[in-house]
Each structure stands twice: as structure tokens, then as C-alpha cells.
Amino acid sequence: MAALGGGRWSADISGLLPLAGAHVAVDALSGLFMAVAGAVVAVYGVGYAAGLTRWA
């Protein structure tokens, strides 16, 4: 949510990939995409969990 306000966030994770590492950077546009994707996943998850109770 901080990236949506215009801030930037980055991290270097050296142990994530063997012999390569990983660099992750988040800016306002990628923060927006992550927020939209998170909202879609949350709505889908609620619908999926509600659908499971019908068959139990």
C-alpha cells in the first residue's frame, strides 16, 4: 500500500535463487497491479470457500 502513495520499495534477496539471487522492486504502478490482483484473489477465495460449504 505504501507503493500506491508514490514511494518505492526494493529488496535484494541473495539466497532465494541458487547462484543468482533476486532483486525485487515495487513502484506505484506495480503496487496498483498487486492491489487489484489481491482484491480479485480475495473475492474469488470468498466465493470458493462459500461454494465448498454447499457440498459438505
BELGIVEN-V684034 format. One record per backbone hydrogen bond with DSSP energy under -0.5 kcal/mol. CO is the residue of the C=O (numbers start at 0). NH is the residue of the N-H. E is the energy in kcal/mol with one decimal. If there is no record, write none. Layout:
co->CO nh->NH e->E
co->CO nh->NH e->E
This chain:
co->0 nh->4 e->-0.7
co->1 nh->4 e->-0.7
co->1 nh->6 e->-1.4
co->2 nh->5 e->-1.5
co->8 nh->25 e->-3.6
co->10 nh->12 e->-0.6
co->10 nh->23 e->-2.9
co->11 nh->13 e->-0.7
co->12 nh->15 e->-0.7
co->12 nh->21 e->-1.5
co->16 nh->19 e->-1.4
co->16 nh->20 e->-1.9
co->21 nh->12 e->-3.1
co->23 nh->10 e->-2.6
co->25 nh->8 e->-2.3
co->26 nh->30 e->-2.2
co->27 nh->31 e->-1.9
co->28 nh->32 e->-2.1
co->29 nh->33 e->-2.2
co->30 nh->34 e->-2.1
co->31 nh->35 e->-2.4
co->32 nh->36 e->-2.5
co->33 nh->37 e->-2.3
co->34 nh->38 e->-2.0
co->35 nh->39 e->-2.3
co->36 nh->40 e->-2.4
co->37 nh->41 e->-2.2
co->38 nh->42 e->-2.4
co->39 nh->43 e->-2.6
co->40 nh->44 e->-2.6
co->41 nh->45 e->-2.1
co->42 nh->46 e->-2.1
co->43 nh->47 e->-2.7
co->44 nh->48 e->-2.5
co->45 nh->49 e->-2.2
co->46 nh->50 e->-1.8
co->47 nh->51 e->-1.3
co->48 nh->52 e->-0.9
co->49 nh->53 e->-0.6
co->50 nh->54 e->-0.6
co->51 nh->55 e->-0.6
